[in-house]
Amino acid sequence: MALTAGAQDPLRGRLGSLDMFRGLAIAGMVLVNNPGSWDHVYVPLRHAEWDGFTPPDLVFPAFLFIVGAAIPYSIAHYESGDGGGRGALYLRILRRAALLSALGLMLNMTTPILQWLLHGKTPDWTTLRIMGVLQRISLAYLLAVVLVMTLGPRGRIGAILTILVGYWAALTWVPVPVFGPGDLRPDTSLVTYIDRLILTRPHMYLGRFDPEGLLSTIPAVATVLIGSLAGRWVRQMQVSGRVAAGLALFGVALAAAGWLWGLVFPINKALWTSSYVLYSAGWSLLLLAACYEIMEVRRWRRIGWPLQVMGVNAIALFVASGIVARILLVSRRADGRSVYQWAYDSVFVPWAGPLNGSLAFAVATVVAWWIVLYGLYRRGWFLRL
């Protein structure tokens, strides 16, 4: 992991549409994760309670899709022999996956450490959550990139189909002790059963169900693989409106397939169901098509540039915003409120009200972080894993 300095134009040589899409995804993640109050959130900015799909349910799979779309670009230098060959590439892949997992575990450790530093509460590491967003990205990236390097395009399509059909069959037909097969409730699904066996309940999210658990990471690999196929196709094609149209066409097809499959195998982010993979990948393709049309075909760079600023430092933003939010939540004022709640109550509620104030707080958080990232961008500083 390193903070590197770029050239005078830090965006030169990068696929602007992919950076724009990544910036859109990370901005959406920060917006959704930082409302002024979780009691006051507009419905379109809430995750589906269980089955179903809302805009926030697209953020995480879009990010994984982008990870996949970047793979053909990131491995090209090594496969050409300029980067030291495949041995050096495998080492880089393992290093990157390990760093992502370490960052994710560090985020999980942040709150207990802050509680100890600020309030003298001894950390209970027996209840430390093991999995998380970055851990899932790490595992899905590692497995997907190995498949990309060992399989051709048809093999990758076969791998995607095998993963999605196999996952559907497992969740539908494999019996869970006491509850039997096909039970997709939070506490009784095969996903939860496997996570409790391996991770154990104390190390799962809230000690109950882990939305980034082990078994449900397997279909997330398919999300990355779909992104890799899109990235490979874009990289091979000459820039034209046909590329954007092709991405959009495939996006509609996948979204439709996911919706139809969802009639019998519900679209569910927490379980990362096969229908959810297809439906979210379809929407990701549509968004990538829009970004490609804007940035590569029409070259409306000023429209995409603000999102590019966030996209080129997405991991740094995710980690830093998570740490700062935890500091604000753990830090307490004399009246017992957290600094986070005090800022919402004192700055945003008086002029905007609880609901709009909560949204304004989230928007202000995104804007504040954009300013920070713009400073890094101007200096050519980028976090590289």
C-alpha positions as semicolon CSV with decimal commas, in nm:
position;residue;x (nm);y (nm);z (nm)
1;M;0,000;0,000;0,000
2;A;0,144;0,338;-0,096
3;L;0,047;0,699;-0,148
4;T;0,183;0,775;-0,495
5;A;0,233;1,104;-0,675
6;G;0,100;1,130;-1,027
7;A;0,195;1,338;-1,328
8;Q;0,070;1,687;-1,409
9;D;-0,247;1,532;-1,547
10;P;-0,327;1,258;-1,293
11;L;-0,611;1,122;-1,508
12;R;-0,406;1,073;-1,825
13;G;-0,406;0,716;-1,953
14;R;-0,707;0,610;-1,745
15;L;-1,049;0,508;-1,872
16;G;-1,245;0,815;-1,772
17;S;-1,585;0,646;-1,787
18;L;-1,476;0,377;-1,542
19;D;-1,335;0,635;-1,299
20;M;-1,659;0,833;-1,332
21;F;-1,866;0,523;-1,257
22;R;-1,642;0,435;-0,962
23;G;-1,681;0,788;-0,830
24;L;-2,058;0,763;-0,863
25;A;-2,056;0,434;-0,672
26;I;-1,836;0,555;-0,387
27;A;-2,026;0,884;-0,359
28;G;-2,348;0,681;-0,335
29;M;-2,193;0,462;-0,067
30;V;-2,088;0,762;0,144
31;L;-2,431;0,923;0,096
32;V;-2,621;0,611;0,203
33;N;-2,390;0,531;0,496
34;N;-2,395;0,877;0,654
35;P;-2,749;1,007;0,716
36;G;-2,791;1,253;0,999
37;S;-3,021;1,002;1,168
38;W;-3,112;0,645;1,073
39;D;-3,460;0,721;1,207
40;H;-3,509;0,983;0,937
41;V;-3,414;0,853;0,593
42;Y;-3,611;0,886;0,271
43;V;-3,741;0,550;0,151
44;P;-3,541;0,552;-0,178
45;L;-3,223;0,588;0,029
46;R;-3,297;0,284;0,247
47;H;-3,185;-0,068;0,166
48;A;-3,463;-0,318;0,109
49;E;-3,548;-0,475;0,444
50;W;-3,499;-0,824;0,300
51;D;-3,630;-0,924;-0,045
52;G;-3,649;-0,644;-0,300
53;F;-3,427;-0,381;-0,457
54;T;-3,376;-0,009;-0,393
55;P;-3,112;0,233;-0,530
56;P;-2,876;0,176;-0,232
57;D;-2,885;-0,197;-0,308
58;L;-2,702;-0,121;-0,633
59;V;-2,405;0,054;-0,474
60;F;-2,205;-0,245;-0,349
61;P;-2,252;-0,472;-0,654
62;A;-2,172;-0,175;-0,880
63;F;-1,843;-0,136;-0,697
64;L;-1,766;-0,507;-0,740
65;F;-1,865;-0,483;-1,108
66;I;-1,616;-0,196;-1,147
67;V;-1,345;-0,401;-0,974
68;G;-1,404;-0,664;-1,241
69;A;-1,414;-0,415;-1,528
70;A;-1,073;-0,284;-1,424
71;I;-0,910;-0,629;-1,425
72;P;-0,835;-0,643;-1,802
73;Y;-0,661;-0,307;-1,776
74;S;-0,466;-0,387;-1,459
75;I;-0,328;-0,722;-1,578
76;A;-0,246;-0,616;-1,937
77;H;0,090;-0,463;-1,835
78;Y;0,198;-0,786;-1,667
79;E;0,070;-1,020;-1,935
80;S;0,268;-0,829;-2,198
81;G;0,586;-0,912;-2,006
82;D;0,667;-0,553;-1,914
83;G;0,562;-0,596;-1,551
84;G;0,768;-0,906;-1,473
85;G;0,533;-1,174;-1,604
86;R;0,269;-1,382;-1,433
87;G;0,473;-1,454;-1,122
88;A;0,492;-1,085;-1,040
89;L;0,124;-1,047;-1,124
90;Y;0,018;-1,323;-0,885
91;L;0,225;-1,166;-0,608
92;R;0,063;-0,829;-0,673
93;I;-0,285;-0,987;-0,668
94;L;-0,218;-1,163;-0,336
95;R;-0,070;-0,847;-0,188
96;R;-0,366;-0,637;-0,296
97;A;-0,619;-0,888;-0,162
98;A;-0,435;-0,911;0,170
99;L;-0,420;-0,532;0,207
100;L;-0,791;-0,496;0,133
101;S;-0,876;-0,756;0,396
102;A;-0,641;-0,592;0,647
103;L;-0,803;-0,253;0,589
104;G;-1,147;-0,405;0,636
105;L;-1,046;-0,575;0,960
106;M;-0,888;-0,249;1,077
107;L;-1,221;-0,072;1,021
108;N;-1,396;-0,338;1,229
109;M;-1,140;-0,282;1,506
110;T;-1,172;0,096;1,500
111;T;-1,479;0,129;1,723
112;P;-1,352;-0,099;2,005
113;I;-1,017;0,080;2,001
114;L;-1,186;0,421;2,012
115;Q;-1,409;0,306;2,297
116;W;-1,095;0,206;2,485
117;L;-0,903;0,526;2,410
118;L;-1,189;0,768;2,476
119;H;-1,391;0,588;2,742
120;G;-1,158;0,331;2,896
121;K;-1,373;0,038;2,783
122;T;-1,158;-0,271;2,736
123;P;-1,203;-0,415;2,384
124;D;-1,370;-0,755;2,363
125;W;-1,194;-0,918;2,071
126;T;-1,403;-1,234;2,111
127;T;-1,688;-1,047;1,943
128;L;-1,486;-0,877;1,669
129;R;-1,661;-0,905;1,335
130;I;-1,442;-1,086;1,083
131;M;-1,611;-1,007;0,751
132;G;-1,708;-0,673;0,597
133;V;-1,729;-0,479;0,271
134;L;-1,354;-0,469;0,201
135;Q;-1,311;-0,832;0,303
136;R;-1,576;-0,933;0,050
137;I;-1,414;-0,720;-0,219
138;S;-1,081;-0,884;-0,137
139;L;-1,209;-1,242;-0,161
140;A;-1,427;-1,183;-0,467
141;Y;-1,144;-1,002;-0,647
142;L;-0,890;-1,272;-0,564
143;L;-1,109;-1,559;-0,685
144;A;-1,234;-1,372;-0,991
145;V;-0,895;-1,255;-1,115
146;V;-0,756;-1,609;-1,092
147;L;-1,049;-1,728;-1,305
148;V;-0,990;-1,444;-1,551
149;M;-0,625;-1,543;-1,588
150;T;-0,698;-1,915;-1,632
151;L;-1,015;-1,910;-1,843
152;G;-1,102;-1,762;-2,180
153;P;-1,419;-1,557;-2,234
154;R;-1,635;-1,866;-2,286
155;G;-1,487;-2,027;-1,978
156;R;-1,569;-1,718;-1,773
157;I;-1,927;-1,724;-1,896
158;G;-1,942;-2,090;-1,799
159;A;-1,801;-2,007;-1,456
160;I;-2,064;-1,736;-1,405
161;L;-2,346;-1,973;-1,498
162;T;-2,203;-2,250;-1,280
163;I;-2,175;-2,017;-0,981
164;L;-2,524;-1,871;-1,018
165;V;-2,704;-2,199;-1,087
166;G;-2,502;-2,381;-0,822
167;Y;-2,578;-2,115;-0,560
168;W;-2,947;-2,125;-0,645
169;A;-2,947;-2,505;-0,617
170;A;-2,763;-2,496;-0,284
171;L;-2,996;-2,243;-0,123
172;T;-3,302;-2,418;-0,266
173;W;-3,223;-2,787;-0,216
174;V;-2,955;-2,831;0,053
175;P;-3,132;-2,894;0,387
176;V;-3,041;-2,691;0,692
177;P;-3,067;-2,878;1,023
178;V;-3,406;-2,820;1,189
179;F;-3,531;-2,585;0,914
180;G;-3,487;-2,799;0,602
181;P;-3,411;-2,681;0,245
182;G;-3,520;-2,361;0,073
183;D;-3,571;-2,146;0,384
184;L;-3,439;-1,800;0,293
185;R;-3,512;-1,613;0,616
186;P;-3,220;-1,438;0,790
187;D;-3,176;-1,683;1,077
188;T;-3,260;-2,004;0,895
189;S;-3,096;-1,995;0,551
190;L;-2,802;-2,207;0,441
191;V;-2,599;-1,884;0,421
192;T;-2,642;-1,818;0,792
193;Y;-2,586;-2,183;0,882
194;I;-2,248;-2,195;0,702
195;D;-2,138;-1,862;0,848
196;R;-2,224;-1,976;1,199
197;L;-2,026;-2,295;1,149
198;I;-1,714;-2,121;1,020
199;L;-1,719;-1,763;1,149
200;T;-1,923;-1,847;1,463
201;R;-2,205;-1,627;1,585
202;P;-1,997;-1,382;1,800
203;H;-1,791;-1,283;1,495
204;M;-2,091;-1,212;1,270
205;Y;-2,273;-0,883;1,216
206;L;-2,465;-0,807;1,537
207;G;-2,409;-1,171;1,633
208;R;-2,693;-1,284;1,409
209;F;-2,658;-1,266;1,030
210;D;-2,365;-1,147;0,822
211;P;-2,457;-0,961;0,501
212;E;-2,095;-1,003;0,384
213;G;-2,056;-1,363;0,493
214;L;-1,855;-1,643;0,337
215;L;-2,106;-1,845;0,135
216;S;-2,276;-1,536;-0,009
217;T;-1,935;-1,413;-0,128
218;I;-1,933;-1,690;-0,390
219;P;-2,204;-1,529;-0,610
220;A;-2,025;-1,196;-0,558
221;V;-1,741;-1,353;-0,759
222;A;-1,988;-1,380;-1,049
223;T;-2,056;-1,007;-1,017
224;V;-1,684;-0,937;-1,058
225;L;-1,660;-1,178;-1,353
226;I;-1,947;-1,006;-1,534
227;G;-1,764;-0,677;-1,486
228;S;-1,444;-0,831;-1,623
229;L;-1,623;-0,939;-1,941
230;A;-1,760;-0,587;-1,985
231;G;-1,415;-0,437;-1,927
232;R;-1,253;-0,676;-2,174
233;W;-1,507;-0,591;-2,441
234;V;-1,471;-0,215;-2,391
235;R;-1,091;-0,241;-2,398
236;Q;-1,093;-0,428;-2,729
237;M;-1,338;-0,198;-2,907
238;Q;-1,274;0,133;-3,080
239;V;-1,448;0,423;-2,908
240;S;-1,793;0,469;-3,058
241;G;-2,156;0,506;-2,968
242;R;-2,202;0,140;-3,058
243;V;-2,004;0,040;-2,752
244;A;-2,236;0,234;-2,523
245;A;-2,537;0,093;-2,706
246;G;-2,401;-0,261;-2,672
247;L;-2,341;-0,217;-2,298
248;A;-2,693;-0,081;-2,257
249;L;-2,845;-0,367;-2,458
250;F;-2,671;-0,631;-2,249
251;G;-2,767;-0,438;-1,937
252;V;-3,135;-0,451;-2,023
253;A;-3,106;-0,822;-2,101
254;L;-2,937;-0,906;-1,770
255;A;-3,173;-0,689;-1,566
256;A;-3,471;-0,856;-1,732
257;A;-3,325;-1,202;-1,669
258;G;-3,261;-1,115;-1,306
259;W;-3,613;-0,981;-1,260
260;L;-3,765;-1,294;-1,412
261;W;-3,547;-1,524;-1,200
262;G;-3,647;-1,315;-0,900
263;L;-4,004;-1,435;-0,938
264;V;-3,893;-1,777;-0,811
265;F;-3,560;-1,694;-0,641
266;P;-3,607;-1,354;-0,476
267;I;-3,379;-1,061;-0,549
268;N;-3,203;-1,022;-0,215
269;K;-2,887;-0,823;-0,144
270;A;-2,821;-0,972;0,200
271;L;-2,815;-1,324;0,054
272;W;-2,661;-1,199;-0,273
273;T;-2,898;-1,426;-0,462
274;S;-2,834;-1,525;-0,823
275;S;-3,127;-1,311;-0,940
276;Y;-2,976;-1,017;-0,752
277;V;-2,642;-1,071;-0,929
278;L;-2,803;-1,052;-1,272
279;Y;-3,038;-0,766;-1,188
280;S;-2,769;-0,548;-1,029
281;A;-2,520;-0,631;-1,306
282;G;-2,779;-0,521;-1,562
283;W;-2,814;-0,184;-1,394
284;S;-2,435;-0,157;-1,361
285;L;-2,400;-0,211;-1,736
286;L;-2,656;0,060;-1,802
287;L;-2,470;0,306;-1,578
288;L;-2,137;0,218;-1,738
289;A;-2,297;0,273;-2,081
290;A;-2,412;0,618;-1,972
291;C;-2,068;0,708;-1,833
292;Y;-1,899;0,575;-2,149
293;E;-2,127;0,781;-2,371
294;I;-2,057;1,095;-2,169
295;M;-1,683;1,056;-2,121
296;E;-1,552;0,862;-2,421
297;V;-1,799;0,921;-2,703
298;R;-1,922;1,278;-2,649
299;R;-1,616;1,373;-2,440
300;W;-1,816;1,583;-2,199
301;R;-1,530;1,561;-1,951
302;R;-1,646;1,848;-1,732
303;I;-1,959;1,652;-1,643
304;G;-1,771;1,345;-1,529
305;W;-1,465;1,514;-1,379
306;P;-1,610;1,578;-1,029
307;L;-1,693;1,208;-0,998
308;Q;-1,353;1,111;-1,139
309;V;-1,188;1,301;-0,853
310;M;-1,365;1,067;-0,611
311;G;-1,323;0,758;-0,826
312;V;-0,945;0,764;-0,847
313;N;-0,920;0,754;-0,465
314;A;-1,225;0,542;-0,388
315;I;-1,064;0,302;-0,137
316;A;-0,901;0,591;0,050
317;L;-1,240;0,763;0,069
318;F;-1,419;0,452;0,193
319;V;-1,165;0,387;0,469
320;A;-1,122;0,750;0,575
321;S;-1,495;0,825;0,580
322;G;-1,556;0,511;0,785
323;I;-1,293;0,605;1,042
324;V;-1,409;0,967;1,074
325;A;-1,774;0,862;1,112
326;R;-1,675;0,619;1,389
327;I;-1,475;0,889;1,568
328;L;-1,773;1,125;1,557
329;L;-2,010;0,853;1,680
330;V;-1,789;0,739;1,969
331;S;-1,687;1,089;2,084
332;R;-1,933;1,213;2,347
333;R;-2,030;1,558;2,467
334;A;-2,120;1,649;2,824
335;D;-2,493;1,599;2,753
336;G;-2,428;1,239;2,646
337;R;-2,485;1,291;2,276
338;S;-2,224;1,185;2,024
339;V;-2,053;1,459;1,826
340;Y;-2,219;1,308;1,518
341;Q;-2,567;1,346;1,668
342;W;-2,487;1,692;1,804
343;A;-2,383;1,814;1,458
344;Y;-2,705;1,681;1,308
345;D;-2,926;1,820;1,586
346;S;-2,757;2,160;1,607
347;V;-2,657;2,240;1,249
348;F;-2,905;2,065;1,020
349;V;-3,232;2,003;1,205
350;P;-3,303;2,369;1,300
351;W;-3,329;2,489;0,938
352;A;-3,420;2,171;0,746
353;G;-3,615;1,956;0,992
354;P;-3,540;1,596;1,093
355;L;-3,594;1,428;0,753
356;N;-3,450;1,688;0,517
357;G;-3,182;1,767;0,774
358;S;-3,077;1,404;0,774
359;L;-3,044;1,411;0,395
360;A;-2,861;1,746;0,408
361;F;-2,616;1,597;0,659
362;A;-2,542;1,310;0,419
363;V;-2,501;1,544;0,121
364;A;-2,273;1,773;0,322
365;T;-2,062;1,471;0,413
366;V;-2,017;1,384;0,046
367;V;-1,929;1,744;-0,041
368;A;-1,681;1,771;0,246
369;W;-1,504;1,454;0,136
370;W;-1,499;1,572;-0,225
371;I;-1,311;1,883;-0,115
372;V;-1,056;1,666;0,068
373;L;-1,013;1,438;-0,233
374;Y;-0,980;1,736;-0,465
375;G;-0,684;1,847;-0,255
376;L;-0,527;1,503;-0,298
377;Y;-0,606;1,511;-0,669
378;R;-0,441;1,851;-0,716
379;R;-0,124;1,715;-0,556
380;G;-0,139;1,393;-0,756
381;W;-0,167;1,180;-0,440
382;F;-0,340;0,845;-0,485
383;L;-0,370;0,545;-0,254
384;R;-0,249;0,241;-0,446
385;L;-0,288;-0,116;-0,324
